[in-house]
């Protein structure tokens, strides 16, 4: 549901609960527990800066502050045009390549403000066209590099 609509509307919670044969309360509890689920609209691109200790030591705060200033939004907000939502996340599990950030579901490592700027400036209009540049196999094939 979220991949289709980019968030989970309230009406969808009811439909999800019926489909999964759980109570609406159980569905909403799950949706509010996990950070990945959005119960309000978000930008086409979710800019997620890691704020774990390793990333913090490597100046991840500069990344968040730069994006906030550049796009005129605070952490947790979405740009008026609906293109970007800025959030900070706990550990993304890439401490050895800190600082890191996710752009939608693509991990970017060893970031600088300049590198992040370049990544964001080159994003396609349609987020479905944005793929991890480190993955080179074609869809539908198993394995491969």
C-alpha positions, 0 to 999 in steps of 0.5 A, a space after each residue: 500500500 505504501 509503495 503504491 501511494 507513498 503513505 498509508 491513508 486512514 481508510 487503507 488501514 481498515 482495508 489492510 486489517 480486513 485483508 489480514 484478518 486482524 483488528 484495525 487497532 492491530 493494524 494501526 499499532 503496527 503502522 505506528 510502531 515502525 518508522 518505515 510506515 507513513 500515516 501522512 503524505 511524504 515527499 516523493 523523495 525521503 532524505 534520511 540522514 543517519 544520526 547514530 554515534 558513528 555518523 554523528 562523530 563524522 559530522 552527519 549533522 552538517 548533512 541534515 543542517 545543509 538539506 534543511 537550509 537548502 530546502 527550507 524545511 526542518 527535520 520531519 517536514 516536507 517541501 511545499 512542492 512535495 518533492 522532499 521530506 527530511 528525516 533523521 534515522 537511528 543507525 543504518 548499519 553502515 558505521 564503517 562508511 559514516 556518514 551515511 544517508 538513505 535517499 528513498 531506499 538507496 544507501 549512500 556512504 562516505 557522504 560530504 555535503 557536496 556529494 549529497 548535493 550532487 546526488 539530490 540534484 541528479 534525482 529523476 522526476 519520477 522516484 520509481 526511476 531512481 535505482 541503486 547505482 551500485 546494483 548492476 543486475 537486471 530485474 528478473 535475473 537471479 545473482 549476477 553483478 
